[in-house]
Amino acid sequence: MQLTLGLLTIPISAQHLDGSEMVKFMSWAQGILTLHPSAAACVEDVSPIFKLHLFLGMTVFLVFPFTRLVHVWSAPIWYFGWPGYQVVRTRRSLADTRR
């Protein structure tokens, strides 16, 4: 879905060849990274499809931890079938482990 939204933004971007829209997104990203409270004001007047693309992109990073996203590139076929990581703890006490 994210890829499709990104492709749908191309015709809209082609209408702004002066780069004005990209400057707005650059200011927005800089505001997000510097925790500036008025970062959202930078993209208030952009097309709704851009806003949806930004929202979905940020949601992907919230839902999937970065360490798990990296594995999409190394093993894309098995990625979605991974059950996740499991922490295994033993019932032995600390005294048992020193023997």
N, C-alpha and C positions, 0 to 999 in steps of 0.2 A: 504494500500500500504506500509506503514511504517513497519507493522508487517511482511509482505511478504519479504521486503528487509532485515529485520533483520534475518529472517530465512534463507535466501539465503547466508548470510555471514557465517553461521556455517561451511560448508565444507571448506571454505577458512581459517577460524580460526583454524580448525583442522590440517591444514598444518603447523601451527606455535605454537606448543605446548610449546615452551620455553617462551612464553609470550612477545616476542619482539614487536609484533604488538600492544598489549595492552599498553605497555610502551609508544609507539608513541602516542596513543590516550590519555593517561594520561597526557603526556607533552602538547598535543594540548589543552586539556580542561583547564589545569593549565594556559597556555598562554592566552586563551580566557578570563578566569576569572580575570587575572591580567593585562589585556589589553596590553599584550606584542605584539609588531608589527610583530614579526617573528613567530607567533603561527602556521601559515599555513605551514611553512617549515617542521614542525614535521610530517605532513601527506602527504607530496608530493609523496612519493614512495609506498603508500598503494594501494590496489586494488580499481578500480573505483567504485565497488559496495559499499565499505565502505564510499567513498566520497559522493555517492548519498544518502546513509542512513543518513549521518551526515547533508547533505544539507536539506533533507526533514524534518529531526527532528527539525532543527533550523527554518525552514519555518513554521512548525506547531506552534511553540511558537510565531512567529511573527504575524501569522494570527489570532490566538485565544488568547485573554488575559488569563493570568493564572487564574484569578477569574472565568472565564467561563469554563476553562478546568477542574477545580475541580468538577464541576457539572456533568461531564461525569460519575464519579464514583458513585455519589449519585442518579442520575436519568438518566441512559443511554438511556432509551427508548424515553423520551421526549426531550432530549438535543438538537437534531438537528431541532426540530420544534419550539424552542423558538424564539420569534421575537426579543428578546433583551430587554434592559432596556430603559425606556422612562422617560425623565425628564419632569415633568408637572409644568408649571408656571401659576400663576393666574394673572389676570389683576388688582387686587386690589393694591392700593398704600400702602405705609408704614403707612400713617395716618389711613387708614381703618383697618389695622391689630391691632392697639393699642386700639381700642374701646372695 
